[in-house]
């Protein structure tokens, strides 16, 4: 989502009749009806109000009613030429520069002149404080003028609200901000900006229910506030998960806002997260971009939407490329474009180019180091992958991913198993519950360091973290068979592995070998070896073990013969298969055929062990 909207307040166009009457030195615009009366008198030729000079009256009309600020400025200037010491005119001209024709330095000078001429001009103190706070970020001077405004009118709700804004947005003292918002609302319960900004404060503090209440209060008093509808919708969407209500408020905001592109974008994001109507989400993204085609933020999220939910990778690439042209320093765009080229277009060189461009601009972008290291690892460019993992570790030494990735590269390259061990132990220290790390460490001990005790320890730790890890059950069974010779436990882990993956060739094969050779579970062995043979009909050793099982334990020589023959179809040079098949044929009275196989066995392996049947 885009940033939240805050509401700022100025004295202009607020009803402050009571304060004006209590201090006749302060001229305050009360409401439209008074200004409209002035306008009718001027245009209709009626007598002027002697309390308002002609040019000053015209300035107010053009400023407030007609919104013709250039003409209003000319009349304010003429007023000050005739009477340069009129504090109110300086203040009104400053407000025009402040709000409508932004020239903040001229606004500051006229506010200060208004105050020099009339130190009790509360409007000038108030608006100058806002100017210092919001535009010059000069909190010291802002607070000095807020204090003076409070001294002059301590019970003015608008001043209380703007002081709250100062504490909220300027110095981020949320406790005091809340105090002043609540004072403002006690003085004027229907002050929309106070309710709105207090809601935003409560949302920042995590009090989402109270925030919702104050947004709804703001909308009771100003149902046409697009900002309040939008902020409430964001709260309902992102914090309270009330998506229907959020959608409703986004739609109302869309009807009211002067910037519909933002609301279209918000609706697109909401619909994307809900995942129920991607077509409507796409429509809102497109409308947002039609209204604001140069908005790289909108275009980037639209491109990611296309990639993730429509699989329109070409359109996603076009939008990311356009965004990269419009905003070449945007790291996120370069990163997502590189990812897209790598994952969907099989363009690792293009991806690498964008990753390197990003790193040239921002060497500390750790996610890019990670993605580039993964890409280089897939290409077996281990030295470069190692470099990027080490760079990432320099910037983020406690990120488990980089230690695991570097260890993986060191293992795959075979460069330094002991350093790989140190990085994996560091990763386990940082995150003891990461099963990927414990499993990789167990594999390192099992396959490369031959530390069987440690391998067993970390396989068992992996299974505590994830009892459904097929690979950990399978690998632990291998450790238990050799060197620990705990065959029953090994069979138990293989059984669990087979339940997790009933079509695992390696698990069925291992169970068959274990049952036949160590546990003497010949029937169980036959079941698993037959399953392994069905899964991989051309696996030579499975056929050989199955043939031996039929011949040695079941005395089912026809079945054994079929499997020996299959072995020789797979590998005509298997001496043991020739020998065993020859012996079966001789026993069956097929002496010529049997002798041919025995002779072949002798040629292939003169020292072949003579088996007896």
N, C-alpha and C positions, 0 to 999 in steps of 0.2 A: 504494500500500500504506500501511497504518497504520505507526506507529512500531515499531521493533524493541523486543523485550522484554529487559530486563536482569534478572538474578537477583541479589538481595541476600542477604547472609548475616548471621546473628546466632549467638551462641554457643548459644542454646537449641536443644535437640533434636539436637545434634551430639555424637558420641562423643568425649570428650576426657579419658578416664580417666587416661591417662598424665600429662597436665599436672596434673590434680587431685591425683594421688598424689604428685607431686613438690613440690606446694605445698599443704599441708593447710589453709591459711587460705582457699583458694578453693573454694566449693561449686559444682560443675558438675553439671548434669543429665546423666546418662550415656546412658541409653536407656529405652525404654518398659518393659522388664522390671522395672527397679528401681522405677519409679513405680507399676507395676501391683501390685507386692508391697505397697506402702504402702496402696494402695486396698483390697486384700483384708483386710489387718489391721484397717483402720478399720471396714469394713462387717461383717466377720465377728466382731467383738468380740475379736480377738486382742490381745495386748499391744502397746503402742506402741513404736516405736523411740525410745528416750530421747533420741537425738541430734536428733530433729525434734519441736518443740512441736506440740501438737494443731492449733491454728488454722493454723499454717504448713503442716502436712501436708495439711490439708483444702484450703488455697488451691492447693497444687500439684496435687492431684487434680482440683479443679474447673477449674483453668487448663489443664493439659496433657491430661488424659484425657477429661474430660466437656465441655470447651470451653464451660463455663458461666461466662463471664467476670464477670458481675455478682456471682455468689456468690463467685467467687474473689477479686474485689476486696474484698468485705466481710471475708473471712477474712484477707487481707493487712492490711487496716486494723486488724482486731482484734489481729493479731500485733504490729503496730507500736504499738498502744495499750498493750499489755502490755510490750513491749520496744522502745522507740523507737530504740534504738541498734543494731538488727540490720541490718547492711549488706546481707546477702543478701536480706532481705525488701524493703528499699527498692529494690534492683536488680530483683527480680522484679516488683514492682508497677509500676516504671517501664517494664519491658518490656511489661507488659500494656497500659499506656496508649500505649505506642509502637506496638504491632503490632495489637491487637485492638479496643481502644476508643479510637481515636485522640484523644489529648489531649496534644499534643506539649509544651506548656509544663509540664504536670504531670509528664510523663515526664522532662523535663530536670531539674526540681527534685529528683525522687527519685533519678535517677542521680547528681546532684551530692552529695546527702546520703549516698548509699551510699559515694561516694569519700571524703567527709570523714570518715566513720566508719571506712573501711578503704581507705587510699590504694593498697593492692595488689589491690583488687578488679578483676581484669582484665576480667571480664564487663561491669562498669559502664563502664570506660574504653572498651572496644570498642563497646558499643552506643550510648554517648553520642557517640562519634566518628561513627558512622553517622547518628545523629539530626542532629548539627550539619551533616554533609555533605549529606544528602539532603533534609532538611526546612527547616532554617534557612539553608542555603547559606552557612554560616559556615566557610569552609575553614581559617581560621587556628586556631580552636578545635578543629575536627575533627582537624587534623594534630597538635595538641598531645596529644590523647588517643590517637590512633593510635600516636604515638611512645611513650607510656607503656605501652600494651598490648604493643607490640613489645619494649620493654625488659623487661617482666615475662615474656613468653613469646615469645622470638624464633623458636622453631621451631614455632609454631602455624600450621598451614596456613590456618585460617579467617581469622586476623588478616592473614596475608599476602595472602589473596584480597581482603579488604575494603580493605586499603591499595591494592591494585591498582585496585579499583573507584573509590577516591578519586582516584587519578591519571587513571583512564580517563574517568569521568563528571563528576568535580568540577572538576579543574584542566586536564584534557585534555592531560596530558603522557603521550603514548602510549608513548614509549620506556620510561619508568619503569614505567608500568602493565604493560607486557609483561614486564619483569624480575620484578615481584612475582607476576604470574600464574604464570610459569614456576617461581618458587621454591615457590609453593603446590602446584603439581602435582608437583614433586620430593618434597615432604614427604608429599603424599597424592594419588597418581595418579588416584584415583577421585572426586576432589572435583568434582562435577558443575558447580557454579556457576563454578568457575575455568575449566573447559573451555569452558563456554557463553560466558562473557564474553570470554575470550581469542579465541574464534571471532568474536565481534562486533567486537572490536578489529581483528583481521586483515582482516575484511571491509571495515572502514572504510579500512584502509590499502591495499586493492586486492589483497591476497594471498588470492584466492578459494579456491584449492585447499587451502591450509593451513586456512582458515576452515572449509571443509567437513569436513576431517579432525577438527577439534576439536569441531564440532557432533556428528559421528557418535560421537566418544569420549564426549561428554556423554550421548548416548542409550544407549550401551552400559551406562553406570553407572546411568542413570535412564531406562529406556525409556518411562516414563509421563509424561515432561515435555512437556506440550503446548507450552510456550514454545520448547523446543529443536526440536521437530518443526516449529513454525511458522517460526522463524528460518531453519532449514535449507531449508525449502520456498521461502521468499522468495529465499534465495541461489541455489538451483537454478533458480528461475524467472527472476529478473531478471538474474543475473550469469552463470550457467553454461548457461542455455538447455536444461537437462535437464528438460523439462516433465513427462514421465511420472513421474520421481522426485519432482518438486515436488508433483504431484497426489497421489501416494501419501502424502507426509508431511503435506500439508494435511488429507487424509482422516483420518490417524491423530491429528493434533492435534485435529480436530473431535470424534473419539470421546472424547478425554481432557479437553478444556478445560472450564472452568467458565463460559466466555463464548463459546458457539458462534456468536453473531452475527458476531464478527470473522472466524472461520474461514470461515463461509458467504460473507462479503464477499470474502475472499482467493480462494476458489475461483471465485467469479463473475468476478473480475478475471483470473485465470489463463485460464479458459475463454474469456473475451472476447478476450484477446490471441491465443490460439491460433486463434480464428476457425472452429473446427470444429463446435461444438455451442452455438449461441447460446440454444437452448431451455433447456439445462441451466444456462447462465450466468444466464438470466433467473430460473430457479427459485431459485438460490442468492441472487441479489439480493433476491428476494421473501421468502425465509426470514430473511435478515439483518434486513430491515425489519419482519417480523412479530415478531421477538425484540426489536428495538430500534427501535420506530416513530418515536422522536424524534431519531434520529441523522441530522442534516442532511448529514453527510459521506456516509453510505451513500446517502441519497436523491438527492443531487446526482449521484453517479456512476451510479446507476440511471437517472436521467433522461437523462444523456448516452448511456448504453448504448441506451436506447430510441430516441433520436434517430439515433444513428449506425448501428445494426445491425438494428433492426426497423422503422424508418420509422413507428413508432407515435407520431406527433408530438403528438397530443392527450394521450396518457398522459405523454409527456415534459414537455409544458407544464404539466400538472396537478402533476406532482411538483416541477418547478422553482418553480412558484407557491407550493406548500405550503412548500417549503424557504425561499423568500423571506419568507413570513409568520413561520416559526419562527425564522429567523435573518436579520433585515432588514439587518444590517450586513455580511453575507457578500458581498464584492465578486465572487467567482467566480460565485455564483448569479445575481446581477443581470446579470453579463456574459453568461453562457450563456443566460439567459432572453431578454435583448435580442436576441442572435444568432438564437435560434430564432424569435422573432416576426418578425424582419427577413427571414430566409432561407426559412422554411417557411409562414408565415401571411400574408405580404404585408401586414404591419402595421408600416410604418415609423414611424408616430407612437407606437405602443406601445413599439417598440424604442427609439426616441429617448428616451422618458420614462424607461425603465429605465437607459439609458446616462447620462442626466443625473443621475438619483438616485445612481448609483454615483459620478459625478464630484463631486457635492456632498459626499459622505462622504470621497472620496479623490481630490482633484484631480490627484494624481500618477500615477494609473492609466493608463499610456501605452497599453496595449492597447485601453482603452475610447476614448481619444482617436482612435486609429487606426480602430477599427470605426465610430465615429460619423462621422468624416471621410469614410470610404468610403460610408456611407449617404447623407450629405449631398451627396456628389459625384454619386451616381446620381440624386438628386433635382435636380441642377443648382443646388443652393444653395451656390455656390462660395465666397461670402464667409465663411459659417459653417464650411465644410470647411477653408478656409484657416486660420481661427482655431484649430481643433483640431490641425491639423498643426503650427502654430507653437508651441502649448502643448506638444505632444509633444516637439518639438525642444528646448524649454527644459529639459525633464526628461531627455532622452536625446539630446544633441547629436551623438552618433556612431552613431546608428541609421539605417542606409541607408534603411529603409522610409519614414521620415518625410520625408527630403529628396526622395526620388523621388515620394512622394505629393503633397507641396507643389508640386513642379515640374509634376506632371500637372495639378493644379488651376489653376495660373497659366497653363499652356498652354491648357487648355480654356476658361477664362474670357477668354483673350486679354489679361489685365491687364498682365503684365510678362514678356516672353520673356527678357529679359536676366537677371532674377532667377531665372527657371526654369533658365537655363543655369548660373548659379552653384551652384544646389542640385544639379543633376545632375553637375557637375564635382566637387563635394564628395563625392557618393555614389560616383563612380568612384574618387576618391582613397581612400575608406574601404574599398571593395570592388571592385578592378579586374576581378574575374572575374564580376561580376554582369551577365549578358547583357541583362536587362530594362533596366538603367540605360543601357548603351551604345547599345541600340537606340532608346530614347526620346530620348537625346541626339542620335543621328543623325537621327531624324525631326524634332527641333526645328530642327536646322541645315538640313535639306532643305526642310521645308514653310514655316517661319516666318522664319528668319534668312537663308535663301538663301546660306548659307556652304557651297558645294558641296564644297570641299576637306575641310572638317571632317566634313561628312555622310559622304563616302566613307570617311574615316579610321575613323569609329565604326561604320559598317556592316561594314567589313572586320574591325574588332576583334570585333564581335558574332559574325561567322562563325568567327573563330578560337576563340571560346569555345564556339560551338555550330554546327558545320558543317551541321547539319540544320535550321537556322532558315529556314523557307519565306519568312517576311516579309522577313528580311534579304537573302536572295538576290533577291527580287522588287524591293525598294526600291533595292538597289545597282544592279540592271540599269537602273533609270530614271536614276540618277545617271550611269552610264557612257554612256548614250545622249545625254543632254544635261546638262551642257555638254561632257563629255569626248570624245564621239564615238568611244568605244572599242566599236564595235558587236559585234565578235567576242566580247569579254569579256562584254558585256551578254547576248548570245545564250547563252553558256555558263552564266551565272547563271540565266537564264530556264529553260534545260533542267533545271538542278538543282532549281529551284522546281517545275517540272512533275512531275519524278520524285517529289518529296516530296508533292505534291498533284495527282494526275492530273486531278482534276475542278475545278481552279481556272479559272474563267472569265477572270479578269483576266490570269493568266499566259499562257493560250493566246491571248487577244486581243493582248497586248503582243508576244508572239513573232510572231504573224501580221503585225502592222504593221511590226515591225522587219525581218522577212525580206522583205516586199514593198517597203518604201520605202528601206531602207539596204543590205541584203545581196543583194538581187535573187534571193533564194531563193524563187521564186514557187510552186513545188510545195509546199515546206515551209510557206509562208505559207498556201496554200489548205487544207492539212491542219489547221493550227491555227485558222484562222478558221472552218472548218466545225465543228470541235469546240466553239469558243466559241458558234457559232450554235445548236448542239444543246443546250448548257448553258443558254443564255438566248435562246430563240427570238424574243423580242420586243425584243431589243436593237437599236435603230435603226442605230447606227454600225457594228456588226458586219456587219449585212446590207448596208449601203452599201459598206463596204470589200470585202466578198466580191463584190458585184455589179461594182464597179470592176475587181477583179482578173480576173474572168471576161471582162469586156469589153475591157480594155486589154491584157492579157498573154496570155490563152488564146484570145481571139477566140471564146469560147463564148457567143454572144449569147442563145441560148435560156436558158442558165443565168443569165446576167446579168439577162435580162428577168424571170425568176422572182424574183430577189432584189430588183430595183428595185420590182416590184409589192408584194413583202412590206414593203419600206420604207414605201411609200405607205399600206399597210393600217395600219401602226404610226403613221405621221405623214403625213396627207394634205397637209400644208403644206411638205413638204421640196422646195424648188425644184430642187435638183440632181438629185434622183431623177426629178422630172417631166421635166427637160430630157434626162437620159440615156435614159430610157425612150422619150421622144418621138423622139429620134434613131434609136434601134434600130427603132422601129416604121416610121419613114419609110424606113429602109434595107430593111426587110422588105416594103415596098409598102403599108403600112397608113398612108397619108398623112393621112386624116381623124383617125384616133386619135392619130397622132403630132403633128399640128398642135395638137390640143386640149391635149396635155401641154406642148408648147412655149409655147403661149399662157399656160397656167397658171404655168409657170416664169417668164415675163416679168413677169406681174402680181406674183408673190411676190418676185422679185429682178431688177429691171431691169438691174442691172449684172452679172448672172451671166456668168462666163467661158464663152465659146463653145468647147466641146470638139470636136475633130475626130476622126472615126473613119475 
